[in-house]
Amino acid sequence: MSTQVVILAAGMGSRLGRSLPKPLTELADGRTIMQQQFDNIRFAFGSAAQVTVVVGYKLSHIIEAFPQASFVYNELYDQTNTSKSLMRALRASAPGGVLWMNGDVVFDPEALERAAKMVARDQSFISVNTEKVSDEEVKYTTDAEGYISELSKTVVGGLGEAVGINYVSRNDKAALLRQLGRVADQDYFERGIELAIAQDKLRFEPIDISDLYAVEIDFAEDLERANLYV
């Protein structure tokens, strides 16, 4: 079965101050953020990977740039957050697990090669960076067995940061989807994961990619840092 991959790209990305959707921001090597994501997906999973992009803001630009993808529309992109975009994508997905990523992450292709091993095991996971723990980023803690227990920007004593590349297994998908439907419109998808862990006993394994680059592009300085790697 080919791997199902979702890219969350519905948001307006206003903090970067660009007129086009943030995933279409050009990098120093001439590719857009989303093009390097497509390249990384192909590197790890081959051309058979099924990529679905959740679109909203100026969706026609993304659809025109990536006609090979499938698309899910978040018509409330200006009123909702990533929880509802992911919810729509999981509802539209075929049976089986789903790998997803935020549409504004520039990352080392090796990150998805590591992910591919977990996908093959059908083990739900969160890719993490343990080298830094910034107040404004999504942080995590683990339980006694090493699985994710807390996952949010308000975590105290975080062990590291989530980098925006994640996977939910076939057996865990229904519970996560149910929790994403329950959370508030402005919640990030991490809130749905937290509830699924607490209430449905889901187990998400942290996958450490601290030795690889992964930069979430929110501001101009993030783009400058990402351009040092590509």
C-alpha positions as CSV (number, residue, x, y, z in Angstrom):
1,M,0.0,0.0,0.0
2,S,1.3,3.5,-0.9
3,T,2.0,5.9,1.9
4,Q,-0.7,8.6,2.6
5,V,0.9,12.0,3.3
6,V,-1.0,15.2,4.2
7,I,0.5,18.7,4.0
8,L,-1.4,21.3,6.1
9,A,-1.3,24.5,4.0
10,A,-4.7,26.3,4.5
11,G,-3.5,29.1,6.8
12,M,-2.8,32.7,5.8
13,G,0.7,32.9,7.2
14,S,0.4,36.6,7.8
15,R,3.5,36.8,10.2
16,L,5.8,36.2,7.3
17,G,4.3,39.1,5.4
18,R,4.0,37.6,1.9
19,S,1.2,37.9,-0.5
20,L,1.2,34.3,-1.6
21,P,0.4,31.3,0.7
22,K,3.5,30.7,2.9
23,P,4.2,27.2,1.5
24,L,4.9,28.9,-1.9
25,T,7.7,31.1,-0.4
26,E,10.9,30.6,-2.5
27,L,14.0,29.2,-0.9
28,A,17.6,30.0,-1.7
29,D,17.9,27.0,-4.0
30,G,15.0,28.2,-6.1
31,R,12.4,25.7,-4.8
32,T,9.4,26.7,-2.7
33,I,8.9,25.4,0.8
34,M,6.3,23.0,-0.5
35,Q,8.4,21.8,-3.4
36,Q,11.2,20.8,-1.1
37,Q,8.5,18.9,1.0
38,F,7.3,17.1,-2.2
39,D,11.0,16.3,-3.1
40,N,11.6,14.9,0.4
41,I,8.4,12.8,0.3
42,R,9.5,11.3,-3.0
43,F,13.0,10.7,-1.6
44,A,11.7,8.7,1.3
45,F,8.6,7.0,-0.1
46,G,8.9,7.1,-3.9
47,S,6.6,8.4,-6.5
48,A,3.7,6.1,-5.3
49,A,3.2,8.2,-2.2
50,Q,-0.3,9.7,-2.1
51,V,0.0,13.4,-1.2
52,T,-3.1,15.4,-0.1
53,V,-2.8,19.2,0.6
54,V,-5.2,21.0,2.8
55,V,-5.8,24.3,1.2
56,G,-7.7,27.5,2.1
57,Y,-6.0,30.9,1.7
58,K,-5.5,31.7,-2.0
59,L,-5.9,28.0,-2.7
60,S,-5.7,28.4,-6.5
61,H,-2.0,29.2,-6.4
62,I,-1.2,26.0,-4.6
63,I,-3.5,23.9,-6.8
64,E,-1.8,25.3,-9.9
65,A,1.7,24.7,-8.5
66,F,1.1,21.0,-7.6
67,P,-1.5,19.5,-9.9
68,Q,-0.2,16.0,-9.1
69,A,-1.6,16.3,-5.5
70,S,-5.1,15.7,-4.2
71,F,-6.7,18.6,-2.3
72,V,-9.0,19.0,0.7
73,Y,-10.6,22.4,1.2
74,N,-10.8,24.0,4.7
75,E,-13.4,26.6,3.9
76,L,-13.0,28.1,7.4
77,Y,-9.3,28.6,7.0
78,D,-9.6,32.1,8.4
79,Q,-11.5,31.0,11.5
80,T,-10.0,27.7,12.4
81,N,-6.5,26.3,13.2
82,T,-4.6,23.1,12.2
83,S,-6.8,20.9,14.3
84,K,-9.7,21.4,11.9
85,S,-7.5,21.2,8.8
86,L,-6.1,17.8,9.9
87,M,-9.6,16.6,10.8
88,R,-10.8,17.3,7.2
89,A,-7.8,15.5,5.8
90,L,-8.2,12.4,8.0
91,R,-11.9,12.2,7.1
92,A,-11.0,12.2,3.4
93,S,-8.2,9.7,3.8
94,A,-8.3,6.1,2.7
95,P,-8.0,3.2,5.3
96,G,-4.6,3.1,6.8
97,G,-2.2,5.4,8.6
98,V,-1.5,8.9,7.6
99,L,1.8,10.9,7.8
100,W,1.3,14.6,8.0
101,M,3.4,17.8,8.2
102,N,2.9,21.5,8.5
103,G,3.2,23.2,5.2
104,D,5.8,25.7,6.4
105,V,8.6,23.3,7.5
106,V,11.9,23.1,5.7
107,F,13.7,19.9,6.8
108,D,16.4,17.4,6.0
109,P,15.3,14.6,3.6
110,E,16.7,12.1,6.1
111,A,13.9,13.1,8.6
112,L,11.4,11.3,6.4
113,E,13.7,8.3,5.9
114,R,13.6,7.8,9.6
115,A,9.9,8.4,9.6
116,A,9.5,5.7,6.9
117,K,10.8,3.0,9.3
118,M,8.0,3.9,11.8
119,V,5.4,4.1,9.0
120,A,6.4,0.6,8.0
121,R,5.8,-0.6,11.6
122,D,2.5,1.5,11.6
123,Q,3.6,3.1,14.9
124,S,2.1,6.6,15.6
125,F,4.9,9.1,16.3
126,I,5.9,12.8,16.7
127,S,9.2,14.0,15.3
128,V,11.1,16.0,17.9
129,N,14.2,18.1,18.4
130,T,15.7,17.8,21.9
131,E,18.4,20.4,21.3
132,K,16.2,23.4,22.3
133,V,13.0,24.1,24.2
134,S,11.7,27.6,23.2
135,D,8.7,29.1,25.0
136,E,6.8,29.8,21.8
137,E,7.1,26.3,20.3
138,V,5.2,23.1,20.9
139,K,6.9,21.1,23.6
140,Y,6.5,17.6,24.9
141,T,7.0,15.3,27.9
142,T,7.0,11.5,28.0
143,D,5.6,8.9,30.3
144,A,7.5,6.2,32.2
145,E,7.6,4.0,29.0
146,G,9.0,6.8,26.8
147,Y,5.8,7.7,24.9
148,I,4.4,11.2,24.5
149,S,2.3,12.3,27.5
150,E,2.0,16.1,27.1
151,L,2.2,18.1,23.8
152,S,1.5,21.8,23.7
153,K,3.1,25.3,23.8
154,T,2.3,25.5,27.5
155,V,4.1,22.4,28.6
156,V,6.3,23.0,31.7
157,G,9.6,21.1,31.8
158,G,9.5,20.1,28.1
159,L,12.1,17.6,26.9
160,G,12.2,19.2,23.4
161,E,10.1,20.6,20.6
162,A,7.8,19.0,18.1
163,V,9.0,19.8,14.6
164,G,5.7,19.4,12.7
165,I,6.2,15.9,11.1
166,N,3.9,13.3,12.5
167,Y,2.2,10.0,11.9
168,V,-1.0,8.4,13.1
169,S,-1.4,4.6,12.7
170,R,-4.4,2.8,11.1
171,N,-5.6,1.7,14.5
172,D,-5.2,5.1,16.2
173,K,-6.7,7.2,13.4
174,A,-10.4,7.0,14.4
175,A,-9.7,8.1,18.0
176,L,-7.6,11.0,16.9
177,L,-10.2,12.1,14.4
178,R,-12.9,12.0,17.1
179,Q,-10.8,14.2,19.4
180,L,-10.0,16.7,16.6
181,G,-13.7,17.1,16.2
182,R,-14.1,17.9,19.8
183,V,-11.4,20.5,20.3
184,A,-11.9,24.2,19.8
185,D,-11.7,25.8,16.3
186,Q,-8.6,27.7,17.3
187,D,-6.8,24.7,18.8
188,Y,-3.7,23.2,17.1
189,F,-3.9,19.6,16.2
190,E,-1.6,18.8,19.1
191,R,-4.5,19.4,21.4
192,G,-6.4,16.5,19.7
193,I,-3.3,14.3,20.2
194,E,-3.1,15.2,23.9
195,L,-6.8,14.3,24.4
196,A,-6.4,11.0,22.4
197,I,-3.4,10.1,24.6
198,A,-5.2,10.9,27.9
199,Q,-8.7,9.6,27.1
200,D,-8.1,6.9,24.4
201,K,-4.7,5.7,25.6
202,L,-3.0,6.3,22.3
203,R,0.8,5.9,22.2
204,F,2.8,8.3,20.1
205,E,6.5,7.7,20.1
206,P,8.9,10.6,20.0
207,I,11.3,10.3,17.0
208,D,14.5,12.3,17.7
209,I,15.8,14.2,14.6
210,S,17.9,16.7,16.6
211,D,20.9,15.9,14.4
212,L,19.0,17.0,11.3
213,Y,17.7,20.4,10.3
214,A,14.1,21.3,10.6
215,V,12.9,24.9,10.5
216,E,9.4,26.1,10.8
217,I,9.0,29.3,8.8
218,D,7.1,31.9,10.8
219,F,9.2,35.0,10.4
220,A,11.8,36.4,8.0
221,E,14.7,35.3,10.3
222,D,13.4,31.7,10.2
223,L,13.6,31.8,6.4
224,E,17.1,33.1,6.6
225,R,18.1,30.2,8.8
226,A,16.4,27.7,6.6
227,N,18.3,29.0,3.6
228,L,21.5,28.1,5.2
229,Y,20.7,24.4,4.8
230,V,19.0,24.1,1.4
